[in-house]
């Protein structure tokens, strides 16, 4: 194939992929973060396809792409996510552009070992949040930030996007717009309510024009997700917690601790904003781990014998 033909093919493939991202953003109303993830996965497909038109890709091409990606040390989970994005892309192409068949159908990613999300223990969570913020406005903000995240199980993007009018501190709730533009009302614990009252009192003295988020920087601008993550790591180290603490770990901790206390999987699903209960069920495994440790420590037939007994 001539060079100019190759560049035309790649341009056509890229234009087709862009139309799908526009569809996800404008018609399906997926979040910018989710759309960016799809874009990265499609860029991988376009890179593999090179000068081959998308409608000419066959299952053997996709199998080779999967093998190459897995050979570059991509985890089975990452490859599975890419395949899912590619399948959805081809379903769109069949419906909107008349493509016949889906070369990704029936192709599976290499199996990946199942890993459970890392959660703090209740004692670790208490230790993380047990710091004095009386004389430091930024510490007041951080305490309110982390208390809300742990109290209500928010995603990082949700935490960064909370606005003051989303809060009803008298009622102890926060209104969240999550994935897919879905709105949910989540309880806010009493310690978080107290910390938020303290932060809001000082926020008005810092805020600059254009800032709308509840949590703002010392310069009065909306806090970025990156900044929130960095502040959490700094405080975790300051509080003597050796784990790699990140905002999603606080979300995992919230889910695990509420489930351990209540056993109410459906309520945890609603508070987390999961569309499928199967996603929430992973926390039952964390709960089982907790119960197993308790059993090992408490049950007389599980305790290891000490010397001389």
HULINUR-V264221 format. One record per helix or strand of 2 or more residues. SS is the DSSP state (helix for helix, strand for strand). FROM is the first residue (numbers start at 1). TO is the last residue. Records with the same first field share a line. If there is no record, write none. Layout:
SS->FROM-TO + FROM-TO
//
This chain:
helix->3-27 + 32-49 + 54-56 + 59-71 + 76-97 + 122-129 + 137-152 + 156-161 + 164-166 + 179-181 + 190-203 + 225-238 + 247-262 + 265-272 + 277-280 + 282-298
strand->167-168 + 173-177 + 183-187
//
